Amino acid sequence: MEAKKFILDLIREGKHFYHEGNIFHADKLFVVNSVIKWVVDRAKSGEFDATQVKNYLNVVSTYLKGDVDLFWENGTLFVRQLKEATSNL
């Protein structure tokens, strides 16, 4: 249920979901939904603790900003950095 609420909130925001005529676009939301479901399942089973859940949610947020790419390959979640990290120095 948590994953569904999270995705519905993202749809309501309107940033990651749009439609052109009768075609709906939500490319990132499909990946986000699969990651959130995966994380929630692992947290419920005790495999992930609160810190790990927070780390994955931070990665999802970074993915939605466009700074990283998230993708599944053979059942393994990969994160690829798309933008260089900036320094505050």
C-alpha positions as CSV (number, residue, x, y, z in Angstrom):
1,M,0.0,0.0,0.0
2,E,2.9,2.4,0.8
3,A,4.3,2.1,-2.7
4,K,0.9,2.8,-4.3
5,K,0.4,6.0,-2.2
6,F,3.9,7.2,-3.0
7,I,3.2,6.8,-6.8
8,L,-0.2,8.4,-6.6
9,D,1.3,11.4,-4.8
10,L,3.9,11.7,-7.6
11,I,1.1,11.6,-10.2
12,R,-0.8,14.3,-8.4
13,E,2.3,16.5,-8.4
14,G,2.2,16.3,-12.2
15,K,5.9,16.6,-12.7
16,H,6.5,13.0,-13.8
17,F,3.2,12.2,-15.4
18,Y,1.6,13.8,-18.4
19,H,-0.6,13.0,-21.4
20,E,-0.9,14.0,-25.0
21,G,-4.3,13.3,-26.3
22,N,-5.1,9.7,-25.2
23,I,-1.4,8.7,-24.7
24,F,-0.2,8.9,-21.1
25,H,3.5,9.2,-20.3
26,A,5.0,8.1,-16.9
27,D,8.3,6.6,-17.9
28,K,10.1,7.2,-14.6
29,L,7.2,6.2,-12.5
30,F,7.3,2.6,-13.7
31,V,10.9,2.3,-12.5
32,V,10.1,4.2,-9.3
33,N,7.1,2.0,-8.6
34,S,9.2,-1.2,-9.0
35,V,12.0,0.2,-6.7
36,I,9.6,1.4,-4.0
37,K,7.7,-2.0,-4.0
38,W,11.1,-3.8,-3.8
39,V,12.3,-1.6,-0.9
40,V,9.0,-1.9,1.0
41,D,9.0,-5.7,0.6
42,R,12.6,-5.9,1.9
43,A,11.9,-3.6,4.8
44,K,8.8,-5.6,5.8
45,S,10.8,-8.8,5.7
46,G,13.5,-7.3,7.9
47,E,16.1,-7.5,5.2
48,F,16.5,-3.6,5.0
49,D,16.7,-1.4,8.1
50,A,15.5,2.2,8.3
51,T,18.8,3.6,7.1
52,Q,18.8,1.4,4.0
53,V,15.2,2.4,3.2
54,K,16.2,6.1,3.5
55,N,19.2,5.6,1.2
56,Y,17.0,4.0,-1.5
57,L,14.4,6.7,-1.2
58,N,17.2,9.3,-1.6
59,V,18.3,7.5,-4.7
60,V,14.7,7.6,-6.1
61,S,14.5,11.3,-5.4
62,T,17.8,11.9,-7.2
63,Y,16.5,9.8,-10.1
64,L,13.4,11.9,-10.3
65,K,15.6,15.0,-10.4
66,G,17.5,13.6,-13.4
67,D,20.9,13.3,-11.7
68,V,21.1,9.5,-11.8
69,D,19.6,6.7,-13.9
70,L,18.0,3.7,-12.2
71,F,17.5,0.5,-14.0
72,W,17.1,-3.2,-13.4
73,E,19.3,-5.8,-15.1
74,N,18.7,-9.5,-14.4
75,G,16.9,-8.7,-11.1
76,T,19.6,-6.3,-9.8
77,L,19.0,-2.6,-9.3
78,F,21.7,-0.4,-10.8
79,V,22.3,3.3,-10.3
80,R,24.3,5.3,-12.8
81,Q,25.4,8.9,-12.2
82,L,24.4,11.2,-15.0
83,K,25.7,14.5,-13.6
84,E,28.9,15.4,-11.9
85,A,28.6,16.1,-8.2
86,T,29.2,19.8,-7.4
87,S,31.3,21.0,-4.6
88,N,30.3,23.8,-2.2
89,L,33.9,24.9,-1.8
